[in-house]
Amino acid sequence: MGTDAAQRPALEGVRVLDLGAVGPAARASRILADYGAAVTKVGAVPRAGGVQITPPYYAYSGNRGMTRALFDLKNDAGRGAFLALVVGADVVIESFRPGVADRLGIGYDDLRSANPSIILCSTSGYGQEGPRRDWAGHDVNYLATSGFLDCSGRRGDGRPALPGATVADIAAGGMQAAMAIMAALLRRDRPVSANSDPEEPGAQEGEHIDVSISDGAFTMMSLYVDEYLATGVEPGPGHYILTGRYACYDTYRCSDGRFVSVGAIEPRFWANLCELLGLAQYVDAQTDDAAQDEIREALAAVFATRPRDHWVDLLGPADTCVAPVNTVAEAVADPHTEARGLVVDAVSATDGPFRQSAPGWAGTVPPEGAYEVREPTATDTERLLVEAGLDGPRVDDLLQRGVIA
């Protein structure tokens, strides 16, 4: 769909240096690469003992199509070689603890001295400032502090249920970082105002972006936060339609042990569902709190009479907001997944052909042919430095000294 211009990668020509091995930094660089940016994964040389990027198993799509460079950032010569790449870059992404990049000599002021137009995106759990800035954390912690976990369903012993995906890393962190970087590129590369000279001082300056995963998770909770701030009523499990208050928004077990999801929020969808299940007596009781246990039991009893796919085939196309609860294997094999091009072919020189997840973000340009997966130990440091203007003998010296690899 779209014009020929839409088939050009949106970020073609944008150069990104990614110092983040995992988490939101790696998610952000994957998104940017899917939109056409040239991403170089930057890690520590093996014996430097610093932050080390270990190439993952060949099938992982996270580093697909990216180059790789290794530096000893604790060594002046290694740090200088890295800064030589910064000169020609547009974006640097890092995920060190707050303050570490400055101590290494690659903080924003250092990068800006090498390249005034550079955009530095610092990703961290709790941000560069605040009482928790130095806390270690993972996905579950950021979802916990934001209120997300408390509003989620409960396990049998009353504990909040764990989400089945790294929601905070991917959405609250990685997608937030990618969006902020794209906005910063747009801001940097356009005049300050309609009447500005694009060459005037300040029009092409970069910036330092502070991406906090916990901030993103809190923002994702805005529907509930706004309700609480406006009414004083505290949301939680079973408080709202999306957190299990009504039977029309839930999951149900079928006769084969698999599940369907029901999201019939709008009255007309609920009416359609009730009619098709032979439960028309509940059409007008959709939001009757006193009837919810009875309705939930009635729905469960009907769904338990047939296999999942029977109900999906009957209800899915009938405006009832019913869909299967797929396993990962079923999601991969789902005809809709295939039709949307969400799985692509890839080939490894050592492991042969296989399939992996495709760039699925709206507006990304689909690949032509199979992705070629490189050896996990391959690096591009030498070539990238030569392209950046360092002469061959100097690069050879850096290699021999072990400050690049």
PyMOL commands that set and color helices and strands:
alter all, ss='L'
color gray80, all
select helices_A, chain A and resi 4-7+23-34+61-63+76-87+100-104+108-114+139-145+148-151+167-188+213-220+222-231+241-243+267-276+280-285+289-303+308-318+328-333+335-339+381-387+392-401
alter helices_A, ss='H'
color red, helices_A
select strands_A, chain A and resi 15-18+38-44+67-71+91-94+119-124+207-212+249-253+259-263+322-324+343-348+352-357+371-373
alter strands_A, ss='S'
color yellow, strands_A
deselect
rebuild
show_as cartoon
